Amino acid sequence: MATEIRVPTLGESVSEATVGTWFKKVGDVVKADEPIVELETDKVTVEVPAPASGVLSEILAANGETVGLGALLGQIAEGASAGAAAPAAKVAEPAAAAAPVAAAAPASSMPPAPAAAKMLAESNLSSEQVDGSGKRGQVLKGDVIAAVAKGISAPSAPAEPVKIQARAPSSEADALREERVKMTRLRQTIARRLKDAQNTAAMLTTYNEVDMKAVMDLRSRYKDIFEKKHGVKLGFMGFFTKAVTHALKELPAVNAEIDGTDIIYKNFCHVGVAVGTDKGLVVPVVRDADQMSIAEIEKEIGRLGKAARDGALSMADMQGGTFTISNGGVYGSLMSSPILNAPQSGILGMHKIQERPVVVGGQIVIRPMMYLALSYDHRIVDGKEAVTFLVRVKESLEDPERLVLDL
């Protein structure tokens, strides 16, 4: 008897994935719970464990294929003896796997949830255009958000006014030296979400600079004691995250988001920390950062950063952020304008610390300075609030005792 390998539930608003890498080939012996195939979703990479021990007898979804929830990926035959039949088994052609993958979800017998119905009307969509994830296929608010993010529009909507032009052909000499590689699902999602943010939000950026001497002196004095006590290095992200949470409490609009004609104010601070990986940028979330100490923040950022680089982030690690911090300074960036991480209304860009001459108390001195950039959604955040937010972050970092005293 064969055991089926199917696409597991991938998380809120995630309805499909791309088959990344099979760790086993047909005929290989597998053990229960051993990672057998990697799936790439819009947000994270997920390893699917073998549901049983045996021999991989069939692979029904090849690398690069798009598969839906519950789609059949392959089968495991019982016992090592099944290996004898392995040569007869083969990887199914993509067309053979298309049927279960492309099968449409049955029509829902439930009307859309009230919040979803409201959003459908605002987006000029019908419930038939959206795959429901609720009971009996009911369309939920998250399903509509996902559909809008994918670019689904009403049937009567006109075609895009600007057509994507095919790239001009390369010369014969250049073509031989080019390499065409399909974008990963994560990279496609990054591209789509960043462009959607530009198209949707009234994005504006304000700048300031911060004298990092006080933080650097404090860090230099206590980094050894800090690491010995807490088991984690004292970096700059703990100070910045804490400074951000203080400012967010004073300027709640920067921590809010727009939902249709409503503004949702978040009475908590889930701070996303942008992390660069080999596969692209991901933004794991430090949840309830406003309730954490600097040591707790550093530990959580360390855990999330390692998980991101190892491709081990869970869906829960990626969801629910209310504000994002992006540190381009680690790559040497002196100044940039970060793009919003929708539906958030603010993102702080950190940059390279560079010694510059500044005037302090009427004297020209050399100080370690960093440019800060706050990109914000002007639909919800006024210029005064944005500038005040950035000034509050600057004040906290230039007088870090304020962070300890909660001032």
ABEGO torsion letter per residue (X at the ends): XBBBBBBBBAEBGBABBBBABBABBBGBBBBBGBBABBBBBAABBBBBBBABBEBBABBABBBGBBBBBGBBABBBBBEAAAAAAAAABBBBBAAAAAAAAABBBBBBABBBBAAAAAAAAAAGBBAAABBBABBGGBBBAAAAAAAAAAGBBBAABBBBABBBBBBBBBBAAAAAABBBBBBBAAAAAAAAAAAAAAAABBBBBBBBBBBAAAAAAAAAAAAAAAAAAAGBBBBAAAAAAAAAAAAAAABAAAABBBBEABBBBBABBBBBBBBBBAAEBBBBBBBGAAABBAAAAAAAAAAAAAAAAAGABBAAAABGBABBBBBAAAAGBABBBBBBBOABABBBBBBBBBBBBBBBGGBBBBBBBBBBBBBBBAAABBAAAAAAAAAAAAAAAABAAAAAAGX
